[in-house]
Amino acid sequence: MQIVTAGRTGPNRSVRFGGDPCLDERGRASVQRLAASMTRPVDTCGPEASTRETAELLGVPPDHVVDDALRTLDVGTWAGRTPEDIDPVELGAWFADPGARPHGGESVEDFVGRVHAWRMRQSGLSGRCVVVAMPVAQALLCTEPSRFFAHEVRPATVYTWADTR
């Protein structure tokens, strides 16, 4: 399966949690460059504006398949905030414990579990191409929730997940 991360948005640039922003100018340009190197058509994408816009820039019609199971991590009350805006104890707990939910949203453990459940429901993954928000790509690439933050992903980049089942 090819995993394409959505292009850059304002929150990517300013390091903010959550939200549903559209691509910024640099994000659109990087996705347009990526489109020239794509070898597979996009099959589905997450519901965020940036993932839908990325899919469309990669040549997918506006009525493409949007899969809500590929939605990004729900960061609850942290949405739109910068790391500096958050209590350092809460932020530290969230990074240290995959089951922590100091923001009241989804824990990393629940998020990774949800994304991996989606992956397990798919058949013939080797030929699929999905466009997702960066946290979803991290979740797809990690083997367990405690490894989530070890997977750094970049906007408008293609990653490959090999189905070894």
N, C-alpha and C positions, 0 to 999 in steps of 0.2 A: 504494500500500500504506500502510495505517496501522500505525504502530509504537507500541505502548503500553508504556511502561516500568513495571515492577513498582512497587508502593508501597514506602514507606520501611521499612527494617529497622533493627535495632540497629546493625549495622556502617555503614549510611548515616549514622546520627546520630553515631557515634563515629569515623568515618573509619578503617575497618579494611579490609584487603585480604581478598577471597575469603570462603569459607565458604558455607553453605547455610541461612541463617536464615529464619525466618518473618517475616511482616509484624509491625510493632509496632502499638500502638493508633492512633497518628497515621497510619501507613501504611494501615491498614484504613479509617479514616475518609476519607482522601483518595481512595481507590479507590472508595468508596461514592458520594462526590460526583461523581467522574468518570463513574460508571455512568449517571448521569442525562443526561449530554451525549453519550454514545456513539451514533453513527449507524449503525455496522456491527457485526455479531456477530463475536466472536473466532473465528478459524479454527484457530489453533495457538498453542502457547507453548513456551518453553524448559523444561528439566527442573527448574530450581531450585524450592525450596519457595515462595519469594516470587512467582515467576511463575505457578505453578499456583494459588496462593491468590488472586492478583490476577485471573486468568482466571475463577475460580469466583465471586468477588465481582462480576464484570462479567456474570454470568448464564450462564456456560458450565458444563455439567454436569461433575461430578468425573471422568468417563471421557473427557474431551476429548482431542484429539490433542496429545501431547507430542512434540516433535521434539528429539532429542539433539543435532542439528547446531546448535541454537540455544543450546547451553550457554555459560555465561559463560567468560571468560578464565581459564585455569589459571595461577594465580600461585605454584604450587609451594610452597616453604618459607615464603613470605610470608603464606600463608593465616592469617587471624585476627590478624595483626600490624598495628600502626599504623605510619605512615611514620616516626615517631620511633624505632621499634624496629629500623629497617633502616639498615645502613651507608650514609651519605650518598653515597659514591662509587658504590655499586651502584645506589642509587635514581636518581642523576643519569645513570648510563649507560643505565638502562632508559628514562628519559624522553627521552634524546637520540638513542638508536639503536633504531629499530623492530625490528631483528633481535636485540637483546640479550635474554638469558635468565638474568640473574644469580640469579634465584630457582629456576632449574631447571625451571620450568613452560613455558608456551607464550610465544613471543615475540609482540609486538604484530603484527608482520608476518605470522606464521603464523595468528594469531587472525583478523585482518581478512581474510586470504585464505580461511580456512575459512568465515567468515560470508558473504563475497561469493560463494563457490562455491555455498552454499545458495541465495542470492538468485537466481543465474543458473539454477539447476535448477527454479525455480518458474515455472509458467505462469499467465498472467492475474493478475499481481501487483496490478494496479490495484484489484481488488476484494477483496484480502485484508486481514486484520487479524491481527497477531501480538502476543503479549505476551512481552516479553523483559526480561532483566536490563539494567541501565543500560549496562554495557560493550558488550553486543551491539547496543543501539541506536546507540551511538557508532560501532561498526564498520559498521553498515548505512548510516549517514548520511555517513561519510567516503568520499572518493573514492580515497584511497591511505593506506597505513599511516602515512606521515609526518604526516598530518593528523588522526590519531586523537585526540590530546589537545586539538586545537583545537575539537572538538565537545563542548560541555558539555550534558549532559542532566539532567533532574530526575526524581525519582520521580513515579509516577502522572500521567504527561503523555502526550499523543498527539502524535506527529510524523508527517509525511507524507513518503514517498519516492515521487517520480514516476519511473515507468519511461519512460526516454527512448530505449530501444532501437528 
